[in-house]
Amino acid sequence: MVDGLIIRSSSIHAAGCYTTRAIKKGARVVEYDGPRFTKDEADDRYQDRDITYLFSCGTDGMVIDGFGTAMFINHSCDPNCQTEDVDGRIFVMAIRDIAAGSELTYEYNLYDSDDAEQDCYCGAEQCRGTMFSEAEVKKRARKARAAAKAKAS
């Protein structure tokens, strides 16, 4: 466990990561860390798994297999944190002041997933309904329109 962070039940999804201390805007909260391998290796390793904690890092197609406190940080469409890639290391950063006892969240901005849907249940007032990035949502909409057009032809 990381000092000042605890894992407990979450209303967003199963377990969540909470802070036991106040965190200032701009502070590094925790590093998303774990074994690293290529996306292809991850696809092979986890092809039959429904749940993974993979995080893309760097510019060379590597992923982190999250195994630690940060893997419990849930997605939210109104997050209090964001991730930052610093030379291939992923840090979770506070994007506003966070009160002690708060659940930590960031936008997952998923992309390149084989899953048809990645529904969001964060409960935020402006919930987008998906954990996919806006770019991925647009890409999937274009693909669906092209498929519908091809089918109609």
Secondary structure, DSSP 4 states (H G I P E B T S, - for coil): --TTEEEEE-SSSSEEEEESS-B-TT-EEEEE---EEEHHHHHHHTTT-S---EEEETTTTEEEE--SGGGGPEE-SS-SEEEEEETTEEEEEESS-B-TTPBPEE---B-S-S-S--B-----TT--SBSB-HHHHHHHHHHHHHHHHHHH-
